Amino acid sequence: MCREPIRFELSSLTPPPLEDSVIYTPTEEMLRLQAKMTAMYERQRANGGIIDVEAEKNKFLLTNDVSIYST
């Protein structure tokens, strides 16, 4: 049974054609929510609540590059 040939029509496996794209227009409620979330994000960032992943990744990175210490 596992060596049974598979028969299919390729046209039945292709995705259907894309319809006209839908243009998203946010509602007033969504705009208010976005403004509220933006204010919350900025407040958290100002209080140190947002972690910069790239900065944390290199926080304890030791290098032997002396050019960063010379002026």
Backbone as CSV, one residue per row, in Angstrom:
resi,resn,N_x,N_y,N_z,CA_x,CA_y,CA_z,C_x,C_y,C_z
1,MET,0.810,-1.188,0.000,0.000,0.000,0.000,0.858,1.259,0.000
2,CYS,2.010,1.258,0.682,2.823,2.464,0.755,3.525,2.769,-0.563
3,ARG,3.575,1.785,-1.467,4.221,2.014,-2.764,3.204,2.279,-3.865
4,GLU,2.016,2.536,-3.481,0.963,2.836,-4.448,1.259,4.172,-5.130
5,PRO,1.172,4.222,-6.452,1.417,5.498,-7.139,0.352,6.538,-6.760
6,ILE,0.796,7.767,-6.667,-0.120,8.858,-6.328,-0.555,9.524,-7.622
7,ARG,-1.850,9.644,-7.766,-2.402,10.279,-8.960,-3.167,11.527,-8.531
8,PHE,-2.878,12.613,-9.224,-3.563,13.870,-8.908,-3.516,14.780,-10.114
9,GLU,-4.365,15.770,-10.108,-4.339,16.794,-11.143,-3.632,18.012,-10.587
10,LEU,-2.586,18.454,-11.258,-1.814,19.590,-10.780,-2.683,20.839,-10.673
11,SER,-3.610,21.005,-11.564,-4.454,22.206,-11.534,-5.302,22.260,-10.265
12,SER,-5.604,21.093,-9.685,-6.397,21.103,-8.458,-5.550,21.471,-7.231
13,LEU,-4.211,21.429,-7.352,-3.330,21.738,-6.233,-2.840,23.179,-6.220
14,THR,-3.036,23.898,-7.285,-2.579,25.292,-7.315,-3.552,26.158,-6.534
15,PRO,-3.042,27.194,-5.885,-3.928,28.052,-5.098,-4.882,28.823,-6.006
16,PRO,-6.022,29.165,-5.489,-6.971,29.928,-6.308,-6.408,31.317,-6.606
17,PRO,-6.833,31.931,-7.668,-6.318,33.264,-7.999,-6.720,34.263,-6.914
18,LEU,-5.841,35.222,-6.697,-6.116,36.240,-5.692,-7.219,37.177,-6.178
19,GLU,-8.110,37.470,-5.281,-9.165,38.412,-5.607,-8.644,39.821,-5.409
20,ASP,-9.447,40.787,-5.738,-9.048,42.172,-5.534,-8.667,42.366,-4.068
21,SER,-7.567,43.047,-3.854,-7.105,43.231,-2.486,-8.069,44.145,-1.729
22,VAL,-8.230,43.820,-0.468,-9.111,44.592,0.386,-8.296,45.710,1.015
23,ILE,-8.791,46.910,0.958,-8.108,48.048,1.548,-8.620,48.212,2.977
24,TYR,-7.686,48.158,3.919,-8.038,48.248,5.330,-8.131,49.713,5.743
25,THR,-9.222,50.067,6.347,-9.367,51.394,6.926,-9.741,51.208,8.393
26,PRO,-8.882,51.659,9.297,-9.154,51.446,10.714,-10.352,52.279,11.183
27,THR,-11.077,51.712,12.120,-12.225,52.411,12.687,-11.737,53.417,13.724
28,GLU,-12.620,54.283,14.150,-12.276,55.264,15.185,-11.848,54.553,16.471
29,GLU,-12.534,53.464,16.789,-12.187,52.696,17.986,-10.768,52.136,17.882
30,MET,-10.399,51.640,16.701,-9.058,51.095,16.506,-8.012,52.198,16.599
31,LEU,-8.291,53.366,16.069,-7.356,54.486,16.147,-7.155,54.918,17.601
32,ARG,-8.237,54.938,18.383,-8.121,55.271,19.804,-7.283,54.222,20.535
33,LEU,-7.514,52.954,20.226,-6.758,51.869,20.846,-5.277,51.971,20.492
34,GLN,-4.973,52.279,19.233,-3.576,52.427,18.821,-2.909,53.582,19.559
35,ALA,-3.624,54.690,19.714,-3.073,55.838,20.431,-2.829,55.486,21.896
36,LYS,-3.762,54.758,22.500,-3.626,54.347,23.893,-2.419,53.417,24.059
37,MET,-2.257,52.474,23.142,-1.150,51.528,23.219,0.188,52.223,22.959
38,THR,0.209,53.215,22.076,1.429,53.968,21.813,1.860,54.725,23.054
39,ALA,0.901,55.361,23.729,1.206,56.085,24.961,1.713,55.124,26.034
40,MET,1.108,53.946,26.141,1.530,52.948,27.118,2.954,52.478,26.816
41,TYR,3.257,52.231,25.546,4.593,51.797,25.145,5.626,52.864,25.500
42,GLU,5.342,54.118,25.186,6.285,55.194,25.471,6.501,55.350,26.975
43,ARG,5.432,55.208,27.762,5.548,55.304,29.218,6.424,54.161,29.760
44,GLN,6.212,52.953,29.250,7.010,51.808,29.683,8.466,51.960,29.262
45,ARG,8.684,52.485,28.059,10.054,52.678,27.569,10.772,53.723,28.416
46,ALA,10.077,54.795,28.776,10.674,55.854,29.591,11.019,55.354,30.989
47,ASN,10.261,54.391,31.500,10.505,53.852,32.836,11.423,52.635,32.827
48,GLY,12.005,52.305,31.685,12.928,51.188,31.603,12.249,49.832,31.495
49,GLY,10.993,49.802,31.128,10.254,48.553,31.053,10.367,47.835,29.727
50,ILE,10.944,48.476,28.718,11.109,47.848,27.406,12.570,47.438,27.271
51,ILE,12.819,46.172,27.016,14.173,45.644,26.924,14.648,45.700,25.479
52,ASP,15.807,46.321,25.277,16.433,46.352,23.956,17.217,45.058,23.804
53,VAL,16.708,44.151,22.995,17.296,42.816,22.863,18.731,42.895,22.360
54,GLU,19.005,43.753,21.389,20.366,43.854,20.846,21.330,44.387,21.895
55,ALA,20.929,45.383,22.661,21.806,45.932,23.696,22.056,44.900,24.786
56,GLU,21.035,44.155,25.161,21.201,43.134,26.200,22.066,41.985,25.729
57,LYS,21.974,41.673,24.444,22.757,40.568,23.906,24.259,40.857,24.009
58,ASN,24.644,42.115,23.820,26.057,42.489,23.836,26.473,43.121,25.164
59,LYS,25.649,43.028,26.179,25.905,43.683,27.456,27.215,43.230,28.088
60,PHE,27.493,41.961,28.076,28.692,41.423,28.703,29.701,40.910,27.678
61,LEU,29.627,41.422,26.460,30.529,40.997,25.394,31.922,41.572,25.632
62,LEU,32.906,40.713,25.686,34.291,41.129,25.859,34.989,41.049,24.520
63,THR,35.716,42.111,24.190,36.473,42.120,22.943,37.897,42.553,23.245
64,ASN,38.779,42.300,22.320,40.154,42.762,22.465,40.429,43.900,21.491
65,ASP,39.401,44.562,21.044,39.519,45.676,20.121,39.832,46.941,20.933
66,VAL,41.109,47.381,20.902,41.526,48.540,21.679,41.139,49.841,21.007
67,SER,40.737,49.798,19.738,40.400,51.035,19.032,39.153,51.700,19.614
68,ILE,38.315,50.953,20.296,37.108,51.546,20.867,37.433,52.337,22.120
69,TYR,38.643,52.128,22.706,39.035,52.841,23.916,39.921,54.047,23.639
70,SER,40.516,54.102,22.464,41.405,55.223,22.158,40.620,56.368,21.552
71,THR,41.081,57.584,21.830,40.370,58.765,21.299,41.271,59.560,20.392
